[in-house]
Amino acid sequence: MMLARNAESLYWIGRYVERADDMARILDVAIHQLLEDATVDVDRQARLVIQVLGLEPPSSAEPIDVWALTERVAYDKDAIGSIVDLIRSARENARGAREVTSSEMWECLNTTYNGLSDAERRARRLGPHEFLSYVKNRAAMFSGLADATLSHDDGYRYLVLGRSVERVDMTIRMLLSRAGDRVTSPSWVSVLVSAGAHDTFLRTYRGRLDAENIVEFMLVDRLFPRSVFHALRVAEHNLTELEKRPSRVGTQAAALLLLGRARSSLEFAEPGNLLDDLQDRLLDLQDTCRSINEAVTAEYFHVSPYVSWADARVSDSEDHVIEESEL
């Protein structure tokens, strides 16, 4: 049996690295759009990006430009949830769980963290893409090393479970950022680009770029690894392998039940109706991610501290606050 502290460390390493990767993807696309479109309200769009990412925005008295957005989301060492903070947290968890991670995984995270300052200096001279590309490439390297150098045992399953739950949440946030847009808006393409799905989508749908196809691909596609359905199925499979309490009447752990219900709600959804009440559907899935995280924490880690992440709903109503477990 794996120690709970090691299991929890691996789970959160998976979540932290995935969140840093996805935040870098979303920010990279957002910055390109803000710099290329002279008609866009930069302050409003920058605040929307910060809201979608679940971060605390600056006061309304402080206008946000592209550079302030990048500072808050990427470089800020003191801000909880920034990319630098996430990579530091992943590294600290790996430091405390060296006996259940490979040397290559530790070296990757350690080198990534130590290289952030150089990447930031290059980005301040050449543009934010330098820093964000560095984060994306290093996250991909870490994922590959985890797949190739860890035994696919319980430790690996906790890592992949954390990565998959985080991937569901971040893909939902990508879709929520466009949920209020017109169906014909070209901005839907940004969801595909942020998820690294643009080329695969074009091959799958023969170039038919419309909101209905994009939502269908990102929510229910069975083969694309960043679709919500695929990530839920991977999380469910790994949690099933971790759940070692067979029952003759089919009783399951709460987290497994939540994953199964979320996966079933997408598996049997009518593809042509996914745009109907899209925002409510996405927010329900996001709430389910929170509940899954709380159930996994209670059943496998037995700790109580929490940190709040802001909801990503796109509306003028008061923000709903969700909680995610933090080490």
N, C-alpha and C positions, 0 to 999 in steps of 0.2 A: 504494500500500500504506500502510495506517495504521500509525503508530509503535506499537510494542508497549506503551509506557507509556501512550499515549492510549487504546488499546483496553482495557487493564487498568483504567484509571481509569473508563471508561464502564461496564464490566462491574460494578465494585464500587459505583459510584453506583447502578446498578439494584438491586443486592443490598441496600445499606444503606437506601435509601428504602423498599423493599418490606418489609424486616425491621422498620423503625421503624413503618410503617403497621400491619403485622400484630400487632406487640407491643402497640400502642395498642388495637387491636380486642380482643385476648385479655384484656388487663388491664381494660379498661372493663367487659366482661361479667363477669369474675371479681369485681371490686369490687362490682358490683350484687348478685351472688349472695351474697357474704359479708355485705353490709349488710342484705339482706332476709331471710335465713334465720338465725334465732336459734339453731337447733339444730346448725349446722355447727361443726366444729372449725376455727377460724380459722387457727391455727398450722399445722395439717396441710395445709389447702387452700392456704394461702399458699406453703408450701414446695413443694407440687405444681406450682403455677403457675411458680415460679422454676425448678424442675427441667425442666418442659416447655419453657420458653423457653431452656434451655441456659445458664443463668447460675449463678454460684457462690453457693450459699445462705449465709446467716450461720451461725455455729456453733449447735449444738443447744441450747446454754445460753441463747441469746438468743431469747425468744419473738417471733414475728412477728405483728403485727396489720395491719390494712388500710393504715395510714399508713406503717408500715415497708416493707410490700410495694411501695407506690407509690413511696416514696423510692428503693428499690433498683432497681426496674425502669424508672422514668420519670425521676426528677430527678437522680440521682447523677452528677455531672460527672466523678468520678474512677473510676467503675466501668466496666470494659470491657464493652461490649454493652448498656449502658443506652440508652434512647431518645435522651437528650441526646447521648450519645457517638456513636451511629449517625448522627444528623443532622450533628454536627460532622465526622465522617469523610467523609460524602457531600459536604459543603461543601468540605473540603480537597481532595478528589479533583477536584471541579469547578473549583476555583481553579487546579489544575495542568493542567487540560485545557481551558482557555478557548477554544483555537483550534478545538476539535471540538464544543463545546456552543454553544447559542444564548444570546444575552444574556438572554432571558426566563427560561431555565432557571437561569442563574447567579443572577439577581435573585431568583427564587423561593426557591432554597436559602439564599441569603445573608439574605434577609428572614426566612425561617423560623427560621434559627438565631438571628438577632438578636432575634426576638420570643419566644424560649423563656422568657426570664426574666420577661417580663410575663405570659405564659401561666401560668407556675408560680405567680406571686404571686396571680393570679386564682383558680387552683385551690386554693391553700392557704386562701383565704377562702370560696370557693363550693363546692369539692369537686373531686376529680380529673377528673371528666368534662370540665371546662373545658379542661384541658391536653390530654387525650387526643383530644377533638374537634378541637382546634387542629391536632394532629399529623396526624390522619386527613384533615382538609380540605386541609392544605398538601401532603400526599403525593399526594392526588388531583389537585390543581392542577399539581404537578410532572409527574405522568404525562401529563396532558392537554397540557401545554406541550411535553413531549418528542415526543408523537405529532404535534402540530400545527406545530412550528417547526423540527424537524430533518428533513433529507433522509433518506429511508428507505434509507440506504446502509449500509456496513459499521459505521460508528460507532453508528448507531441499532440495528443488529442485536446488537452487543455489549451495549448497554444493555438491550435486551429479553431477551437471553439470560440476563443476570444476574438480572433481575427475575423471569423465569420459573423459573429454578432455585431461587431463594429462595422463591418462592411455593409450589413443590412441597414444599419442606422445611417451611415454616410450616403448610401445610394438613395435612401429616402430623402435625405436633406437636399441632394442634388435635384431630385424631382420636385420637392417642395419649393425650391427657388424659382421654378417656372410654372407652378400650379395656377397662379393667377393670370398668366399670359393668355393671349388669344390662341386659339388652336392653329391659326395660320402664321403665328409669329415665328420668324427664323431663329429666335433665341433658344428654341427647344434644342437646337443642334448642340448648344453648349453643354447639355447634359451628357451627350454622347462623347464629346471631346474630353470632358472632365473625367469620365469613367474609362477613357482609353478604348471606347467602343465604336468609334466612328467608322473605321474601315470594316470591322466585322459586321456592323449594322448594314452598311451599303452592300456588302456581299450577300447578306441574308435577305434583304428586302429589295434587291435590284435597284437601289438608288431612290426608292420612294420615301422621301423625307417629309413626314408629316407627324403631328403630335400623337395621333393614335398609335402609329407604328412604333414610335420612340417609347411611349409609355408601355406598350405591350412588351417590347424587347427588354426594357430595363426592369420590369416587374416580374414577368412570368416566363422569360426564355429559359429553357431547360439546360442549355449548353454553355451560355456565356457566364464565366465565373463571377462577374460582378453584378449579375441580375439578383434581385431580391429573392426570387424563388430558389435559385441555385445556392445562394449563401445560406438560406434557411435549411435547405436539404442537407448541406454539408455540416452545419451546426447540429442538426438533428441526428445525423449518422454518428458523429463523434460523441455526442452526449449519450446516445444509445449504447455505444461501446463502453462508456464510463459507468453507466448505470448497471451495477452488478447485483440487483435485488430482484430476481425473477419472481413473478406472481402468477398464480394459476387463474386469477380473475382479471388480469391485465392492468392492475394498478401500476401507475407510473409516477415518477417524480414530477413535481409541479413544473419545473423548467421544461421537461420533455413534453408534457401536455401542452404547454404554451407554444412551443416550437411546432408541434404537430398541428395545432389548430391554425396557426398563422400560415404554415405551408399549405394546408388544405384549403384555406380561404382563397389562396391564389391559384392553387391547382385546379379548382373547379369553378373559377371565375369565368364569366363570358368575356372573351378577348375584346369584342366589339363594344363593350360597355365600360371599359376601364376608366375612360375619361369622366364618366358620370360620378359626381361626388368624389373626385380624385383627392382633393385636399383632406376630406374626412377619412378616406381610406388610408391615406399615407399617415395621418396623425394617429389613427388606431394602430397601425403597424409600429409606429414609433413608441407608443405607449406599451405595446407588447414587448418591444426590445428592452424597455426599462424594467418591465416585470420579469422578463427572462433573466436579466442581469441580477435582479434582487433575489430571485429564486435560486440561481446558481450560487450566489454568495452565501445565502442562508444554508443551503444543503451541503455544500462542499467546502466552504472556507470558514464559515462561522465567525465572521467579524461584523462589526456594526458601523464604522465610520462611513460617511457618505460625502460626496461633493455634488453640488448642483450644476447642471448644464441647462442653459436656456433652451426652450423649445424653438423649433425652426418654422412654426406656422407663418404663412404669409398673410397677414391681416393687420388691421389697425387696432384690434382689440388688445386688451392687456395680456402680456406674455404669460403663458402657462409654464411653470417650472417643473422639470423632471429631475430625477436624481439618479446618479449612477454610482456604483460602488467604486471606491478609490482605496488604494493601499495606504 
